């Protein structure tokens, strides 16, 4: 029997992140984020990088939190694992949320740990009815513990299970409706998965519950040759590719504007280049707003 549609508050600070572009903050850009006159609308950090009890990263984040709205994006919760929930991890995240009061808190629709062993990648799921039931249970537990809505991000994928009762978009939408979580739509991941599996991006978007989408991600990717073809890898090591920008504009037409993040994690550029990518996203967001009006 389906659980009732529920909605959890994402926190009083949610309104502090407008439908504008922010950047993923990495340590080499701390000084720029603090001192540069070129400022994005908001910042997102990887939660696990700030799980320590003290030190320079936490002090710097406290300083930045006074000037920027903040989002926490996790990579280590491994919600899709067969292991029990990692309550030590969740307590650390809870403490971080209480300390910094982020507007948004997000994780991935994937798994990355089993039996105490951790992968360097986010592994795919079998989108079955039983998996959905378990995800609803686990996400509900996490949200109840944190006292916050969790956004779940569509993964980039390179393999998929033959079994399944839902498409990825249908699974994510059902999970959001039944658990009350939100959706973080990573447009680069959508582009990669469509290329790697032959999915249709428009069909995917039309299968998503647009009202549950609370954030977008944009990032660069790379191409790896496999035999006579290419597979696209979510490497976050360059600017957003032109086809991803084009897909982003289609997403805005279908969904509307949302807070949008530029992710760049490897081969980091200078601060001006990173902020320039956010400025381009902002132009498209403003165009979408004007067209909607």
Buried (B, 14 or more C-beta within 10 A) or exposed (E): EEEEEEEBEBBEBBEBBBBBBBBBBBEEBBEBBEEEEEBBBBBBBBBBBBBEEEEEBBEBBEEBBEEBBBBBBBBBBBBBBEEEBBEEBBEBBBEBBEEBBBBBBBBBBBBBBEEEEEEEEBBBBBBBEEBBEBBBBBBBBBBEBBEBBBBBBBBBBBEBEEEBBBBBBBBBBBBBBBBBBBBBBBBBBBBBBBBBEEBEBEEBBEBBBBEBBBBBBBBBBBEEEEEEEEBBBBBBBBBBBEBBBEBBEEBBEEBBBBBBBBBBBEEBBEBEEBBBBBBBBBEBBEBBEEEEE
